[in-house]
Structure formats: structure tokens, C-alpha cells
Amino acid sequence: MSKPIQYSNEPLGDMELIPDFLPSPEELALKQKNTKITISLSAESVAYFKEVAKKHHMQYQKMIRQLLDEYVAHQKGAKARSQRTQKTRR
């Protein structure tokens, strides 16, 4: 174990008070509700996500979830664009 810190009563010098920059607990709360599912993936896919996640120091399940969320957002945008294009053709 390291030696205990010896504190002295010395002046600390000039201090600057900085504003609180941390987000509130409400801002930290998850914004989306997740639903647990069971899914079977190929061993090759799981191995790929585990390898990439390890390189980026994150969980592979989170990477898969983000990929699916991005896909859904893209598809929703594509569907909305398609509907607008169809309306302008009429």
C-alpha cells in the first residue's frame, strides 16, 4: 500500500471558480426505452462485432444496437423521402 498523504496548512494560491459543466441526472437518463429480445446470429457476425468492440473499448451488444438504430433511422428517412416524391409526382 502507498504511504498516506501528509497534508500541510499551506496557501493554495490563486483559485478560479469554474461553472458546473456536468449534465443533470435527468440529462444522463436513457432517452430510449429498450426491449430485450433473443436473437440468433451467425458465429462470424458475433466474432466480428466482438473484435471491433474490443478495439474501441465498448460492448459488442451496444454496437449491434447502434447499428440497428442507425438502420431504422435511415429507413424512416428513406420512406419519408419516397412518400414526398410520390406526392410531388401526382
For each residue, the residues with C-beta under 8 A, 3 or more apart:
1:
2:
3:
4:
5:
6:
7:
8:
9:
10:
11:
12: 15
13:
14:
15: 12
16:
17:
18: 21
19:
20:
21: 18
22:
23: 27 28
24: 27 28
25: 28 29
26: 29
27: 23 24
28: 23 24 25
29: 25 26
30: 33 34
31:
32:
33: 30
34: 30 65
35:
36:
37:
38:
39:
40:
41: 45 46
42: 45 46
43: 46 47
44: 47 48
45: 41 42 48 49
46: 41 42 43 49 50 60
47: 43 44 50 51
48: 44 45 51 52
49: 45 46 52 53 60 63 64
50: 46 47 53 54 60
51: 47 48 54 55
52: 48 49 55 56 60 63
53: 49 50 56 58 59 60 62 63
54: 50 51 57
55: 51 52
56: 52 53 63
57: 54
58: 53 62 63
59: 53 62 63
60: 46 49 50 52 53 63 64
61: 64 65
62: 53 58 59 65 66
63: 49 52 53 56 58 59 60 66 67
64: 49 60 61 67 68
65: 34 61 62 68 69
66: 62 63 69 70
67: 63 64 70 71
68: 64 65 71 72
69: 65 66 72 73
70: 66 67 73 74
71: 67 68 74 75
72: 68 69 75 76
73: 69 70 76 77
74: 70 71 77 78
75: 71 72 78 79
76: 72 73 79 80
77: 73 74 80 81
78: 74 75 81 82
79: 75 76 82 83
80: 76 77 83 84
81: 77 78 84 85
82: 78 79 85 86
83: 79 80 86 87
84: 80 81 87 88
85: 81 82 88 89
86: 82 83 89 90
87: 83 84 90
88: 84 85
89: 85 86
90: 86 87
